Amino acid sequence: MVALVFCGDLKYCPYINRYIERLENANVDYKVYFWNRSKFDLQLSDHYVYYDEASELTNGKLQKLLDFVRFRKWLIHELKVNRYEKIIALSTLTGVILGRFLYKKKGQYVFDIRDYSYEHIKPFFAIEKKVIKNSAFTAISSGGFKEFLPEHAYIIAHNFNRNDIQEGAKFEKTEGTINFVWNGVVRYFEFQRYYLDALKNDPRFNIIFHGDGPELDLYKAYCSENGFTNVLFTGSYNNADKALLLKNAHILNNCYGYTQNAGNKLKYAVSNRFYDGMIYHIPQLVEPEGFKPAWAKAGGLGVAFPPNEDFAEKLYDYYQNIESESFDKACSRELDRVIDEDNKYINKIDEFIIQ
């Protein structure tokens, strides 16, 4: 029996599905423990057990700490009573709040890290280091995480969906207006507005946003108030329609901000949209700093230009100078590398399950 554990709302842990897929494929019984922190109305199978106490994100630090202490007490009680042979700890915070309970079970748990967390806090980092050291394996979603995590033989767990892979995808350069496309949750307005201003009513570009989010109305109001005529908002979409939406994308807008403003969460991470670029063979513009632009440049997948006064000219020239065959080879090469690393990740999960 395997316990999968996440210290938050399950909707924020889509990567749990890879583990569940492998467990079910091996016919291994499991339970999922999580915190229904937002008090969602849930309709789940008997595989799922949750701590059903609300904890507002707007709560003060002390209240949040007390909420986490209560969740931890509940979680450890459940794990002890049910005597699980193996545990999969999903997210840094999950691993750290379990702390000693986990690292005493050397080799009997997996630790999965998806973001920069509180590694700048020494006691937090010390616990995390022990959890990593004693795990059967620790997965990270970006090679950039090696810069702030302790030295270890990490397994890369890329944030992409293999079902999205398109056989025979090719880059096809448009001779008309270039569609500069954002797909996903619409946010990062304070940074994105500089790109909007740089491309405002430029007849060479259409600026398209597929998706919705907490800042969509802010974007719409800004564009309306400032007379934009080359911006289109298409609203929310089903992920099954993503390939169709991106069919007419010529450059992906994959820019989230400067690291001095967004912090280390941006500096080391790789976005899902980065994989869209290599899967669908679409060149992308990424933010000027961090691990993602370093990979985009080294892999030949895209460029990073700050949104200054000559940005439109640089972006236009970059697109016009793309050599189709070379770009297609770059996308295929990098995607092959991602798939190879993903296969190793799957194999590690399977080995852990059947040991």
Phi, psi and omega in degrees: 000132182243137175254127172257130189232133176219131186267053179185188177294134187296336179297340179265013180228059182297336182289352175298334185297329178296318180292317179297319178302315182289323178296315181290325178296325180270002181057043179256131181287149183206162171227145177251122178250128179208175183251114176281068191294329181264006178057046175291151173279108190250138174237094187234161179283178180292351177289344189250133177230131183223152175276114192257057178236131182288150173210105184291139177295339180274358178299154176291166184301317181296315179296319178299318179298315179297320178298317179293323178298317179294318178297316180300316179300314178299314184296311181295323176301313180298318182291322180290313182300322185269355172049056180292138179288324184219151182227142173242111183265114186258113180099151180301314184298322177300313180297321184285321180291334174281331172037246185302324179303322180283304191289352170284342179262056187307127177078002183250016179212157174249141178242125184241115185251125185242352183206161164293138185236251182242037184296344178283350178265116190303312180298321178299312182296323181297318178293314180302318181300318179293320179297318178297312185301321186263005180284157171296319167197155176242126179260142175230146185270000178209136175298339178295338181295339180297341180288332182244352178265159177295156180298132185191159177273080184284153172257131180276127179243089186293140179274074177214162181252116182297337178291345179280344186299130183255116176292131177075019178299139182222148173278127178236111184286132177278148174259359180255212181292136182276124177272113180262107198243132170253132173230132182126195181297127183275109182207194180059038184302316185301332175269317184295332183297335176291323175291321176302311181298323182292333182251009185305120175054025174283119185296349179278348187227141162254137178252116187238134176241114173261119179129172174229187182160179186295342183250007183301315180296327177295317177299312183298317180296317181298315182291323179291315183291335184252014170071034177287134178243355183243028178243135179230131175248121184259350177085190184293157180213158174278138183300335178296341181264003186300316181301320180293319180295323184274356181301326181255019175274131182255327172221131176275133174272103185238043186251124183249341178142177176276144183296331180293339177262316184272343176081193187289340177300326178276321188302322188254349189274163172236123183282157175301325182296334178299320178288327176303319181301313182283329180291315184264004179058054178241123177297152184224150172259126180243166181297159189290343187226151172117186183291320182300310178296329178295318178291318180301317181289311182295325182272354181072030185261343183178190184223168177227112175239130173292150184282066180261192190293336179256018183300313183301318179296317181296316181294318179297313180296321178301312183296315182296334183265004177291130176264115191305310184296317180295320180293318178299319179296321180296315179298316181294319180297312182292324178292322176300320179294319178297316180296320178298316178292326178292323177297321178295321178298313179300316181297321178295321177297313182297319179298317181296319183295317189264357180303000000 
